[in-house]
Amino acid sequence: MKYVILADLDPEIGLEIEAEPEKIQELIDKWRAQNLLGMYFALTSRRLTIIVEADSEDVFFEALHLTWTLTLDYPEVYPVAGLDEFPDLLRRAGVS
């Protein structure tokens, strides 16, 4: 399953995180441990957008938990599907 994760960084927390680059690297490494499709840092706000295909729920939740504890805010998580996957998801849900 693919997910889009949006994590907002409070300005004060953002400054704290920026002061410790090893925490940023740990966060990036946790997400890279999966099938990372994209990671974007917004230039106009303190927002991190992560697109990942979660092969392992355990690894996914570890990365999600680290993001939560680092940003002190629970990230928004959206399951997504591409156009090629969408018909199969509808069939699995019983929609013809």
C-alpha positions in Angstrom: 0.0 0.0 0.0 1.2 3.5 -0.8 0.9 6.3 1.7 1.4 10.1 1.6 2.6 11.4 5.0 2.4 15.1 5.8 4.3 16.3 8.9 4.2 19.9 10.0 7.0 21.3 12.0 6.2 23.9 14.7 8.6 26.8 14.3 10.2 26.2 17.7 10.5 22.5 17.2 11.8 23.1 13.7 14.6 25.2 15.1 15.4 22.5 17.6 15.5 19.8 14.9 17.7 21.9 12.6 20.1 22.4 15.5 20.6 18.6 15.6 21.2 17.4 12.0 21.7 13.8 13.2 18.0 13.7 14.2 17.1 14.7 10.6 19.4 12.0 9.2 17.8 9.4 11.6 14.4 10.4 10.3 15.4 10.2 6.7 17.1 6.8 7.3 13.9 5.4 8.9 11.8 6.3 5.9 14.5 5.1 3.4 14.3 1.7 5.1 11.1 1.2 3.2 10.3 1.7 -0.5 10.6 5.5 -0.4 9.1 7.0 -3.4 9.7 10.6 -2.5 10.6 13.0 0.4 10.1 16.7 0.0 10.8 19.6 2.4 8.5 22.6 1.7 10.4 25.8 1.0 7.7 28.1 2.1 6.6 26.4 5.3 8.0 23.8 7.7 6.3 20.8 6.2 7.7 17.5 5.3 5.9 15.4 2.6 6.8 11.7 2.4 5.5 9.3 -0.2 6.2 5.6 0.6 5.1 2.2 -0.4 4.9 0.4 2.9 6.0 -3.2 2.4 6.2 -3.8 6.2 3.7 -2.3 8.6 6.2 -2.7 11.5 8.9 -0.6 9.7 6.2 1.9 8.6 4.9 2.4 12.1 8.5 2.8 13.5 9.1 5.6 11.0 5.8 7.1 11.7 6.4 7.0 15.5 9.9 8.6 15.1 8.3 11.4 13.0 5.7 11.9 15.7 8.2 12.0 18.5 10.6 14.2 16.6 8.0 16.8 15.4 5.8 16.5 18.6 2.8 16.4 16.3 1.1 13.4 14.8 1.6 13.5 11.0 -1.4 13.2 8.6 -1.4 9.8 6.8 -3.2 9.2 3.6 -3.4 5.8 1.9 -3.2 6.4 -1.9 -3.4 4.4 -5.1 -2.4 5.0 -8.6 -4.7 4.8 -11.6 -3.4 1.3 -12.4 -4.1 0.1 -8.8 -7.5 1.7 -8.3 -9.7 -0.8 -10.2 -8.3 -3.7 -8.2 -8.9 -1.8 -4.9 -12.5 -1.3 -5.9 -13.0 -5.0 -6.7 -11.4 -6.0 -3.4 -13.9 -3.7 -1.6 -16.7 -5.3 -3.5 -17.5 -2.4 -5.8 -18.0 -3.5 -9.4 
